[in-house]
Amino acid sequence: MTDANKRVAVLGIGGGGNRVVAALRQLGPRPRLDMAVADTDRARLESLTGVVQIPLGGEWGCEAGCGGDFELGERAAGASVESLREFIGEAALLVVVAGLGGGTGSGGIKVAARLAREASVPAFFVVTLPFSFEGNWRRQQAEKVLPPLREITEAVIVVQNDFLFTTLAADTPAPTAFGMADDVLARGIAGLAAIAWTDWMLGTDFAAIRAILKQRPEVCHLGFGGGNGPERWQDAVSAFLACPLVGGPETLGKADAAVVTLTAATPISVGELQTCLSALQQYFPQNARVVIGACLSSGCQDEIQIT
């Protein structure tokens, strides 16, 4: 497959996944990035424009959702397997995102994982665990889904929505918290997508990230920071450390592994690379396995980005 034909497919399943894809679309056009949303809730699905819409369920009769039943969500996705398979196609990389704890996302992501494995498509699965205020039942549902998902895929990124509370005030409205989580996840997914088709100066790849995730089946932190102007690297590092889902310097100090992607639209000098990497490395333990990638991407405009 030539570089011009490399295609990254991003699939959001269920309400949580659909919101993240909508947030990703709001970031602006991305080269060779195809986005789709899949849901059993027809009304919610039809409200998402500018992306491929994949109705789930068919004859299963769950057009208004699955009512939190992940087994029904898996059946609904299975009934629409041809549409899902067509979207995945021969992607150079597939990123599937879903919120666990509900029915459609929790069940549908397992079907997407099986399809990716059958097609031999490299795939990341980005899943979120429910906020504490959503109740124990949703959390228990999410924990039931994770083990079988890990068995059929090697690259599961598990993010706790509760990490937002490390930076958000307790009186933050719930819709605001959800929106911030969606935006951070969308920017993180944009960073993952860059693995497939950007011009790497300092390379990383899917295999390296997969190896880290396979060896460490714990919860992950996912963050993003950007900067402009003469102090763009320092600003990007500061913004990254303040990102709600990162958890702050204290969290980085406990990490045993990290994947850091540096992205810019214009060539990065050796001095800038050294400044940024030195600023980041000080927050990780000396024995942490840190994989670094630096690349050029037209999607950044004039901004430096750290994922």
Secondary structure, DSSP 4 states (H G I P E B T S, - for coil): --GGG--EEEEEEHHHHHHHHHHHHHT---TTEEEEEEESBHHHHHT--SSEEEE--GGG--TB--TT-HHHHHHHHHHTHHHHHHHHTT-SEEEEEEETTSSHHHHHHHHHHHHHHHHT--EEEEEEEPPGGG-HHHHHHHHHHHHHHHHH-S-EEEEEGGGGGGTS-TT--HHHHHHHHHHHHHHHHHHHHHHHHSEEEE---HHHHHHHHHH--S-B----EEE-STTHHHHHHHHHHT-TTT--HHHHTT-SEEEEEEEESSPPPHHHHHHHHHHHHTTS-TT-EEEEEEEE-GGGTT-EEE-
